Amino acid sequence: MALRTVLVSDVPSLPESVYRLSEGLDLSKPKSFRMPGFSVIGHRGNGMNVLQSSDRRTRGFKENSILSFNSAAKFPIDFIEFDVQVTKDDCPVIFHDDFIYSEENGIVNETRVTDLSLSEFLLYGPQKEAEKIGKTLMRKTKEGTVLKWDVDLDDSLCTLQEAFELVEQSLGFNIELKFDDHIVYERESLVHALRSVLQVVFDCAKDRPVIFSSFQPDAAQLLRELQSTYPVFFLTDAGNQIYNDERRNSLEEAIKVCLEGKLQGIVSEVKGVFRNPAAISKIKESNLSLLTYGKLNNVGEAVYMQYVMGIEGVIVDFVEEITESATLMMIRPPSPSPSPSPSSPSQDDVAITKPEFSQKEIDFLLKLLSQMIQH
């Protein structure tokens, strides 16, 4: 993927806070980062929407909404993950898909999110003002069917700034920076979008934990160049889907991206880790953190296996079920009760001890998992 070189003087100015926080820091070495224990991270808040699924849990709350974020915050999780794009008037908004769909007079209209202004983007779906009616929000499935975006508890679209202002302050943000897989971006285009996101983060984050991530390797590396305050992770399918950009096709390539760009960690599709468990030790030897995402993370046993393997956190859709499972399996302490009885053990009394397995036992379990996910 070729990027055109630009002079520093041609790059739009960054927030002064970015420059201040970078002064005097040695960016020649990656800044080590570790998650706070084994972390459960809510995917797009309280889980992504799968409109064609028969599982009602996938249509409980509108994904990537303030309602979904605060619903996830009721459970013992450390972070929520959500997707950020930048409108044509430079406002970071929270939305996953590259295109947004609506229906008018029986005709489905498709618009690229980044071609909309903020005011145009906010016209879709439920409106904040009760008297206003927004455009009918539709979604295109992977199979190509366009469905009405129906969920049990709907909410309006939102901006990144609103998320900082309205979501429970103790909840960390894993901000995924979204870029179209089918577009080759020039450096200045990426810098411009990243600058818009950084402006909001530095103005609004305060003490909230923030992690950045992106499937776009150039964007991830540029973000690390532009600031050193927040950790940057590289997202990878780890070979589950093949891209023209070789850097996206394996955990080994992901390690290279991180080391070359001085990033702090990798977020891998979980099946890629189970198929290639040897990469975990390579990642740890490279002083990188490792998180995973994917459907298998909605299975408690798969989450437990990752805990045993030394993976630092999982991005999940079924937040309630997985946090409960993690507590029962003693991966995480239980949520503190508002009024514990005198006989109830406090969180400090609950010993979270990692089970001890021999390397032979772990190798057997990994081989078994690898065989299972081939089918």
N, C-alpha and C positions, 0 to 999 in steps of 0.2 A: 504494500500500500504506500504509494509515493505521496509525500507531503511537500508542498512548496515552501522553501525557506523564506522567512520574513525577518526584517530587522526589528530589534527591540523597540525602536522608535515608532514602528508601524502598529504595534500591538496596543489595543485600547487600554487605557489606564485602569489599573486594579484599585480596589479599595485601599485607602491609606493604611488601614489596619493590617492588610495582608503584608505590606512592606514592613510595617513596624514589627510584626510578629516574626518575620523572616530575618530581620537584622541580627547579625552576630551568631546565627545558627549555622552549623556545618551541615550542608546538604549533600556532601560527598558520600556520606554513609547513611544507610536506611535507619530510621528511628524505630527501635523495637517497640512492638505493641502486643499486648496479650489481653484477651477477653476476661471479664470478671468471673472466673470460674467457668463451668459449662453453661453456655447461654442458649436460651430458647428465644427465637426471634419470630415475631408475627409477620407472616408474608402479606404484604399490602394491607397491613393492619391485622384484622381478625380472620384473614384468609382471602385468597383470590376467588373471584366469581367464575363458575363454569356453568353457563346458562343452559347448556344442553344436557347437563348431568341430572340423573334421578336422585342424587344425594342432596337433600335440602340444605345440608350444612354449607354447601358451596354457593348458596344464594341467600344466606342469612342477612349479612350487612353489605351495603355497597362497598366494594373494595376501594382502597386508596381514598377514603373519605374520613373526615374528622370523627364521624360517628363510629366508624370501624376502628379507628386508632384508639379512641377512648374506651371502646368496648374491650379491645385487647389489653388495655392497661389495667383492667380489673383482675387480670391473672398474673401470676408470678413470672413475668418475662422481663428481660433486660432491655430489649430493643424492639422496634418495629421496622420493617423494611418497606420502602415505597419508592415509586418511580417518578423522576423529575424530568420534565422537558421545558424548553424556553420558548415562549410565544414570540411572534415577529416584532412585538414592541418590548422585548427583553424582560418579560416577567416569568420567573420560574413557577410552573404549575405542576400539579401532581396528577399524572395520568399515564397508564401503561402503554396502550397501543399507539402505533405510529399514526393511525388514521382514526378519525371520529366519524360516526355515522348518525344520520337522522332520517326520518321519513316525513315527507310532506306531499299531500294529495296522492298517496300511493306510490310515490317515487322516492327511492332511497338515495340520499346524497352522501358523498364521501369527501372528507376534507382532511388534509394533513394538519396535525395539531400545531406544528411549528409555523404553519402559514396563517394561523389565526392570531388576532390581537387578543389581549386578555378579556376585553369586554365581549368579544365574539365567542370565545371559549366558554365563558360563564353562562352563556345563553342556553347551553345544553342541559337537559335534565331538570330536576327539581330546583326551584329558585328560592333564594333566601327570603325574599318578600312573598308572603303568602298569597297576595293578590295577583302575582305575576305567574304566567304559565310559560315554562321553558320549551325548547324544541324537544321532540321525542328522541330520547337517546337510544341508539341501537348499537349492536356489537357484531362484528364479523368473526365467526368461529374459524378454527384452523381448517375445517372442512369446506369453508367458503360460504356457509349459510349466514345470512344476516338476521339476527333475532332481536326482539325488543329487550332492553336491559331491565328485566324484572327481578327484583329482590324483595325479601320480606320487609327489610327496614332500609328505606332509601335515604339518600342525602345528596346535597348539592356538591358540585365539583369545587375544588379548593386550590389555593395557592400554597407555595412553600412557606410564605410568611404567616399565613393563617395557621398552618400546622404548628409552627413554633409558638404562636400566641395562644392557641386553643387546646392543645393536647397536653395531658398530664405531664407536669414538668420533670418528674423523675424518670420518665421513659426516654431511653436513648433512641436516636434516629440513625438508621442505616439508609443513606440516600443513594439510590441507584441512579446514575446519570444515563438517560436513555438517548441512543442515537440509532438511526435506521441502518440495519445491516446491509442494505443494498446501495448505500451512498458512500462514495469516497470523499471524506471531508478534508478540506484544506486546513492547515494549521490555524490560520487566523479566524476561521469559522468556529473551530473548537474553542479557541481561547476566548472568543467573544461570548459564547454560551456559558463557559465555565466562569467567566468573570461575573456574569449576571447571577449565577447561583452563589458564588462566594460572597458577593455583596450582601445577600440576604442572610447567609449563614453567619457572617461576622457581625452583622447588625443585630441579629435576633437570637442566636444560639445561647448566649450567656453561659451558664454552667452545664447545659445539657450535653451529654455524651453524643458525639457525632462520628459516624464512619461513612466514608465515601466508597462507592464501588461502581464499576462499569465493565460491560463486555467489550467496549471499544478500547483497544490497548493504547492507542495514541492519546485518547482523552484521559485515561487513567494516569499515564506517565506525565502528561502536561499538568494535570491537577496537582501532582506531587511537586512539579517544578514551581508552580504558582504559590504554594503554601506548604508549611511544615507543621501546622497546628493540629490538623486532624488526619488520622490514618487513612490511607487509600488502599483498597483491595481490588484485585483483578478478578473479574467473573469469567468462568469458563465452563463450556459444556463438556469439556474433558473427553472429546471424541464421540459423544453421543450423536452429534450432528456435525457434519464436515463443512467448513467454510473455505473460501478462497484464501483468506488470510491465515497462513499456517500457524500463526501465534495463538489462534483460538482453538486449536484442534487436539491439544493434549495437556496433561498436567506438567509434563517436562517443559513444554513451551511456555506454560504459565509461569513456571519458576523463573525462566529466562526473562520474561517480561518484567517480573517483579524485581529481579536483581539488577537488570539494566536500568530500570526506572526508579530504583530505590523505594519500591512500594512496601507496604507492611504485611500484606497477606493475600490469600487466594480464597475465593468463594467458588466451590466446584459443585457441579451436578453430582449427587451422591452416588449414582451408579458408576460414575467414572472413578470414584475413590475405591469402591468395593471391587471393581475390576482390576485396579492397579494399586493395591495397598502398599506396595513398596515405595510409592511416591510419598507416602506420609512421612517416612523417616527423612527423605530428601528435603521435603518442605521444612521439617523441623531443623535439620542441619543447616538450612539456609536462613534460619532465624526468622521464619515467616509464620504467621498465624494461618489456620485453616478452618473455614466454615463450609457448610454444605447447604444445598437446596434440592428440591425435587419431591416427587410423590412419595417415595419411600420414607421421607421424613415425617409422614403422617402415620407411620407404624411405630408403636412404642419400642418394639424389640430392635428395630433397625436403628433407632435413636440410641438405645442402650449400647448397642454394639459400637457405635461411633464414639461414645463416651469411653468405652474400654480401649479403643484404638488410639485415643488421645486427640481426637478432633475437638475443637474448642467451642463449637456452637452449631445449631441447626436452625434453618429457616423453615417454618411450618405453616400449614394452612389451618389445621385443627388445633387451635391454640389451647382451648380448654382441655381437650383429651390428652394432648401431649404434655402439658404442664402437670396434669394429674398423674399421668404415667411416670413422668420424670421424678415426681415426688415419691410415688410408691416404690420405684426402683432405687430410691435413695441417691439419685443423681444430683438432686437439688433439695434444699431444705423446704419444708412446708411454708405456706404463706402465714405470716404472723396473725394470730386470731385477735380480733378487736377486744375481746374480754375473756382471756383464758381462765380456765378453772384452776384452782390451786394444785390439783393433781396432774394437770396437763404439762407435758415437757415443753420448755421454752425452746425457741429456735437455737439458742446457744447450747442446749442440752442434746440436740440431735446431731450425732456424729455422722458426717458425710465421708465415708471411707470408700476409696476406689477398690473394687474387687481385684484379687490377685489371680492372674491366669499365667500359665507357663506359655512360652513362645510357641510350643508345639500345639497347645490348645487354641491359641489365637490364630495360628496358621490354618488349623483345621476349620475353624469357624469362618474365616475369610474365604477359604476355598469353597466351602458350602454356600456361602452367600454369592460368590462369583458364579457358581453353577446355577443357582436359583434365578438370578437376574438375567441369565442368557435366554430364559424361556418365558 
